[in-house]
Amino acid sequence: MHTPRKRFGQNFLIDDGIIHAIVNAVHPQAGETVIEIGPGLGAMTQPLLERLPHLHAVELDRDIVTRLQKHWPAERLTVHSGDALRFDFAQLGHDLRIIGNLPYNISTPLLFHLMAFAAHIRDMTFMLQKEVVERMVAGPSTPDYGRLSIMLQRRFHLEWLLDVPPTAFNPPPKVDSAVVRLIPKPPSEIAALDDVLFARVVAAAFSQRRKTLRNTLGAFLTPDDFTALNIDPGLRAEALPLADYVAITQYLTPQPCEPRPS
């Protein structure tokens, strides 16, 4: 019997009803490239492989890797032994479908890591701490709205699928969980901008939530800039919708010089 390891944030899903609800929501089909992050003891791996001829899995715990490889042959289950935070998902192709009960201690950095592979992904369905899902789907002027909301909503359509109680796990976590689906937006829905600058602007705006934009974005925007953008510098970061952060980034991006007439 495998003992859940705290350092890997292991809480194994054991509720059959929840497991099948998640797999039904994903509705995997033969021929699709499906990747399970953190398969653990195989609670979702088994029903996934009942519907798929082959599945990829990314697992950090070497004892679990060995256990999975003993249980399923490589032609059914390809186990990638390593850290999902460093895994190159692009190597598995395009139109990827990713599923997982994500360790709560790495969920936010993992979501940011996966954002880099959005062009390779069809959809992602994850079990996460409910508090994280609340932040992911939050709208402006709500307490949960912040950096995570804006960064993810720029790149993905988000759908809250179901809530999951602590009793669905062994050991039971001290928090509620929820399942969320992320579907990458097509390029036509994503405004072209400098992604690095956008991330810096959003991070700065939310660096001190109780301060106004005049303070948090003072290194980026002058009073005249706020006027030009039609943004009240007396507002706090959570008051601005995604479109305003896009507009700020585009405003700050140097425009290419027009060639001088010869």
N, C-alpha and C positions, 0 to 999 in steps of 0.2 A: 504494500500500500504506500502511495506517495504522500508524504507530509507536505502540506502547503508551506511555501517559503515566504516569509515576510519581506525579505530583501528583493524578491521578484514581484511583490504585490499580488501574490496568488490568492484568488478567491474563486473556487471552482463552481461553475454553474451545475446544479443538480436537479432543477425542477423541469421535468419532462414537458409539461405544458408550455412553459416559457421557451424552452429549447425549440420545440416544434413550431411555436408561433414565430420565432425569429427565422427559422429555416423556411417556413411558408412565406414569410414576407420577402425573403430573398428570391425564392422560387428559382433555384438554380437549374440550368438545362445542360444536357450533354453538349459538348462542343465549346462551352464557355470556359474561360480561364478564371477560376475561382481561387482566391488566396485567403487562408485563415490565419490571422495573427494571434499568437498565443493560444494554441489549441488545448493546452493543458492535458487533462486526462481523456480528451476525445469526446466530450459530451455532445458537442456540435459536429465534430469530425465524422462521427458515425452516421447521423442522419444525412449529412451532406454527401457522404460517399454512397448512401443508398440511392441517391439521385444522380450522382456524377460518376463517370468512369475514372476520373482522375482529379486530384485536389493538390494544391500547393499549401504548405504550412510554414510559417516562420516562428521559430521557438528558441528562446534563450537558454532555458534550463536543460543542460546536457542529459540529465537523468530522464527527463521527459522525452527528449529527442530519441534516446535509445529505446525507451518504452514504445513510442509511436512506430519506430522503424521495425521493431519486433512484431508489432500487432498487424501492420499493413505492409504489403510488398511495395517496392519503389514505383512499380508501374501504376499503382493506385494512389499512393501518397508520396509526394516528393517533399521531404522535410529539409528546410533551409535552416541550418543551425547557426544562430547568431542573433544579434540585437536588431529588432525592427526599426529602431531609431537610426541605424546606419545602413539599413538594407536598401539596395538599389532595385526598386520595384519595376523600373523601366526594362530591366533585363528579361522580364517575363512577358514582354510584348505590349499590345494595346488592348483596349476594351476590357480592362481588368475589372473583376468584381471582387471587392475586398470585404471580409467579414471578421468580426472578432469581439471577444469579451476583453476589452483593453484593460491592462493594469492601471489602476487609478493614479499611481504615482508617476506615470509617464504619459498620461493621456493627452495633455495639452501640447507638449513638445512633439509627440507623435503625430498629432493632427497637423501641426505646422510642417513637419517633415513630409507628410503625405501630400500636402498642398503643392509641393514642387513637382509631383507626378500627375497632376490633375489631367494633363493632356493624354495620359495613358489609361485613365480610369473611366469606366462606365458608371459605377456607383460604389458606395461604401456603406455598410450597415454595421453599426457598432453599439455594444453595450458600454455605457459610461456612467460615472457618478451623475445622479440626477441634477445636481447643482451645476455641473459642467454643461449638460444639455440645456439647462435654463439659460446659461450665459450664451451658448451657441445661437439659440433661436431668438434671443431678446431683441426688442425694438428700441428705438431712441426714447429717451426720457423715462426709462425704467431702471430700477436699481441693478439689474443683471446685465444691462447693456454695457459693453466695453470693448477692449482691444480684440478679444477672441471673436466676439459677435461680428465686428466690422471686417476683420481679416478673412474669416470664413465666408461671410455672406457676399463678399466681393466675388469669390470664386465658385461658390456652390449654392444650389437650392437645398434647403434643409427641411426635413420632415420628421417630426417627433412621432414615433410609432407606438410605443407602449411603455408603461411604468413597470418596474420590477422590484419586489420587496426584498429585504435582506435575507429572508428565509429561503430564497431560491438558491442560495450559495452555501458552500462549505469551505472555510468557516464563514458565518454570516458577517458581512461588513457592517460597520457602524452607521452606514449611510444608505439612503435609497438609491436605486439605479434607474436608468431609462435607456431605451433603444432608440437610436436616431439614424436616419438615412441621409447621406450626402450625395448629391448628384452634381457633377461638374457642369457649370454653365458653358454654353457654346461661346466661342470667341466673339460672336456678334453681340452678346449680352455683357461683355466685359470691356469697360472703357480702357483704351490704350493709355498707359502711363508708366512712369519709372517705379517699378515695384519696390526697389530698395528705399527710395525717397518716401513712397507711400507708407511703408512700414515704420520708417523713422518718425513721420508726422503723427501717425496714429499712436505710436508708443509714447511720444512726447506729450501729446494731448492728454493721455490717461495716466501720465507719470505721477500726478498729484490730483486725484479726483475732486478734491474739495476746492481746488483753485480754478480761477477762470482761464479762458483761452488766452486772454491778454498776458497772463503769467506763463502758462505752459507752452504757448506757441510764440512767445515773444522773440525767441531766437530765429524764428522763421518769418514772422509777419510783422510789419509796422502797422500803426493805426490806419495809415492810408491804404495799406493792403487789405485790411479787414473791410474798409469802406468799399474798395473796388470789388471785393468778393461778396458784398452785401451780407456779411456775417457779423453778428453782434459780439464784440470781444468780451463782453461781460457775461456771456454764457459759459457754462461748464461743458466739458467734453461730451458728456452723455446726451446733451441736447441736440447734437448735430447728427443728421442722418448720414448714411454711407455716401450719398451723392456729394455732400459738402466736403468730405475728406478727399474724394476724387477730385473735386474742383480745386481745392487747396493745392494738391499735388501737381495738377496740371498747370496751375498759375505759377508755381515755383520752378517749373521745369524750363530751362533756357530754350528758347526757340532757335532753330537753325537760322543762321544769317542768310539773308537774300544775297545772291551774287550781284556784284555791282555791274551796271551796264558798261560794256567795253566802249 
